[in-house]
Amino acid sequence: MGGGGQLTEPEEPISGRAAGVYTWEEVQSHCNRNDQWLVINRKVYNITQWVKRHPGGIRVISHYAGEDATATIIQDFHTLRAQVESEGLFQARPLFFCLHLGHILLLEALAWLIIWVWGTSWTLTFLSAVMLATTQLQAGWLQHDFGHLSVFKKSSWNHLLHKFVIGHLKGASANWWNHRHFQHHAKPNIFSKDPDVNMLHVFVVGATQPVEYGIKKIKYMPYHHQHKYFFLVGPPLLIPVYFHIQIIHTMISRRDWVDLAWSLSYYLRYLCCSIPMFGLFGSVVFISFVRFLESHGFVWVTQMNHLPMDIDHEKNQDWLSMQLQATCNIKQSLFNDWFSGHLNFQIEHHLFPTMPRHNYHLVAPLVRALCEKHGIPYQVKTLQQGFADVFRSLKHSGDLWLDAYLHK
């Protein structure tokens, strides 16, 4: 299968036994924390020590231990990537991101101005909360751009602006986000590797997990009703409760004082704006309501592209097929582009994660043609269909669980 060696740099492996050949069973046995092998272009590497220096973090590269991690095995995709690079589709337009940041800052300023000038009536307070939730959602898409290094040529500028947007404008942690999100991109919709499908036993998703839970008589929740209680514990609680606790725990447990300082700067700014009008208790209630509204938009946008798709255990697929089976698109429109932060082009985003989002619509026809050529499904839905499929997929998974629980 290939020669072995300890990988000191990604492009310069040290040769192991000459002309050595390993079986897949032997490679796959080296997939634990202290012993990790990797296959790239049919060569076997021992990456046990090198993972500590991997730029994406230990978790990202470790998810490929015992597997063939060749970046792309389809020559046509190599050709496509070379084509879009030559056409300049990886070049960001600074004005686009400046305007996006500007509309976030302007909308937040207007939200505060409304209640400063005209008072804190129920109607105006609600309007202000909706506007602030919108700014939070849009800032979330902007930090996503910086996190993927898709804005500036220099990584250091992307990292700095990432911390500013996610920390000072949102009160979250850049390192926490990257730790989660890079794993998601490495292995989307793969149990135990993609944090986004770790439902903490609250939901069962896909077609495999529900049956496994049912056969084992696992019933942490009445999963056949999960499409109903999703509206109570999913969108309302993800950001205000689960993410909030996880972010604080991550920053403190990892002693990430830089991200903590950025996060505190947001809450200090928020309290300075809100306490004069709402008091301390009212300010806590107000920000909780803003997070509640933001969470609804975030959950529906992020789940409509992935939850109805294939979710399963590791199947050792090639990278391209894995990405395409885990993602779908939502039809393009000015509203859909803005509302979803261009994540309606989820397929293109997963295939070209460092591409500036304003170019997704240009590469989409090329990706669709590639999929059609190789008989790979390329799914595009309306926004309404995307939302409905989240509900339908939860119901289908719940029904699978109930059938297995009662009859298997």
Secondary structure as the mmCIF struct_conf table of DSSP 4:
data_model
#
loop_
_struct_conf.conf_type_id
_struct_conf.id
_struct_conf.beg_label_comp_id
_struct_conf.beg_label_asym_id
_struct_conf.beg_label_seq_id
_struct_conf.end_label_comp_id
_struct_conf.end_label_asym_id
_struct_conf.end_label_seq_id
STRN STRN1 GLN A 6 GLN A 6
STRN STRN2 LEU A 7 GLU A 9
TURN_TY1_P TURN_TY1_P1 PRO A 10 GLU A 11
STRN STRN3 GLU A 12 PRO A 13
HELX_LH_PP_P HELX_LH_PP_P1 ILE A 14 SER A 15
BEND BEND1 ARG A 17 ARG A 17
TURN_TY1_P TURN_TY1_P2 ALA A 18 ALA A 19
HELX_RH_AL_P HELX_RH_AL_P1 TRP A 24 GLN A 28
TURN_TY1_P TURN_TY1_P3 SER A 29 SER A 29
STRN STRN4 CYS A 31 ASN A 32
TURN_TY1_P TURN_TY1_P4 ARG A 33 ASN A 34
STRN STRN5 ASP A 35 ILE A 40
TURN_TY1_P TURN_TY1_P5 ASN A 41 ARG A 42
STRN STRN6 LYS A 43 ASN A 46
TURN_TY1_P TURN_TY1_P6 THR A 48 GLN A 49
HELX_RH_3T_P HELX_RH_3T_P1 TRP A 50 ARG A 53
TURN_TY1_P TURN_TY1_P7 PRO A 55 GLY A 56
HELX_RH_AL_P HELX_RH_AL_P2 ILE A 58 SER A 62
TURN_TY1_P TURN_TY1_P8 HIS A 63 GLY A 66
BEND BEND2 GLU A 67 GLU A 67
STRN STRN7 ASP A 68 ASP A 68
BEND BEND3 ALA A 71 ALA A 71
HELX_RH_AL_P HELX_RH_AL_P3 GLN A 75 SER A 86
TURN_TY1_P TURN_TY1_P9 GLU A 87 PHE A 90
HELX_RH_AL_P HELX_RH_AL_P4 PRO A 94 TRP A 118
HELX_RH_AL_P HELX_RH_AL_P5 TRP A 122 GLY A 147
TURN_TY1_P TURN_TY1_P10 HIS A 148 LEU A 149
BEND BEND4 VAL A 151 VAL A 151
BEND BEND5 LYS A 153 LYS A 154
HELX_RH_AL_P HELX_RH_AL_P6 SER A 155 LYS A 163
HELX_RH_PI_P HELX_RH_PI_P1 PHE A 164 HIS A 168
TURN_TY1_P TURN_TY1_P11 LEU A 169 LYS A 170
BEND BEND6 GLY A 171 GLY A 171
HELX_RH_AL_P HELX_RH_AL_P7 ALA A 174 ALA A 186
BEND BEND7 LYS A 187 LYS A 187
TURN_TY1_P TURN_TY1_P12 PRO A 188 ASN A 189
STRN STRN8 ILE A 190 ILE A 190
TURN_TY1_P TURN_TY1_P13 PHE A 191 LYS A 193
HELX_RH_3T_P HELX_RH_3T_P2 PRO A 195 VAL A 197
TURN_TY1_P TURN_TY1_P14 LEU A 200 HIS A 201
BEND BEND8 VAL A 202 VAL A 202
TURN_TY1_P TURN_TY1_P15 GLY A 206 THR A 208
HELX_RH_AL_P HELX_RH_AL_P8 GLN A 209 ILE A 215
TURN_TY1_P TURN_TY1_P16 LYS A 216 LYS A 217
BEND BEND9 TYR A 220 MET A 221
HELX_RH_3T_P HELX_RH_3T_P3 TYR A 223 HIS A 225
HELX_RH_AL_P HELX_RH_AL_P9 GLN A 226 VAL A 233
BEND BEND10 GLY A 234 GLY A 234
TURN_TY1_P TURN_TY1_P17 PRO A 235 LEU A 237
HELX_RH_PI_P HELX_RH_PI_P2 LEU A 238 PHE A 243
HELX_RH_AL_P HELX_RH_AL_P10 HIS A 244 SER A 253
TURN_TY1_P TURN_TY1_P18 ARG A 254 ARG A 255
HELX_RH_AL_P HELX_RH_AL_P11 TRP A 257 MET A 304
TURN_TY1_P TURN_TY1_P19 ASN A 305 PRO A 308
BEND BEND11 MET A 309 MET A 309
STRN STRN9 ASP A 312 ASP A 312
BEND BEND12 HIS A 313 HIS A 313
HELX_RH_AL_P HELX_RH_AL_P12 TRP A 319 GLN A 325
TURN_TY1_P TURN_TY1_P20 ALA A 326 ALA A 326
STRN STRN10 ASN A 329 ILE A 330
HELX_RH_AL_P HELX_RH_AL_P13 LEU A 334 PHE A 339
TURN_TY1_P TURN_TY1_P21 SER A 340 HIS A 342
HELX_RH_3T_P HELX_RH_3T_P4 LEU A 343 PHE A 345
HELX_RH_AL_P HELX_RH_AL_P14 GLN A 346 LEU A 351
BEND BEND13 PHE A 352 PHE A 352
TURN_TY1_P TURN_TY1_P22 PRO A 353 THR A 354
BEND BEND14 MET A 355 MET A 355
HELX_RH_3T_P HELX_RH_3T_P5 ARG A 357 ASN A 359
HELX_RH_AL_P HELX_RH_AL_P15 TYR A 360 LYS A 373
TURN_TY1_P TURN_TY1_P23 HIS A 374 GLY A 375
STRN STRN11 VAL A 380 LYS A 381
HELX_RH_AL_P HELX_RH_AL_P16 LEU A 383 HIS A 407
#
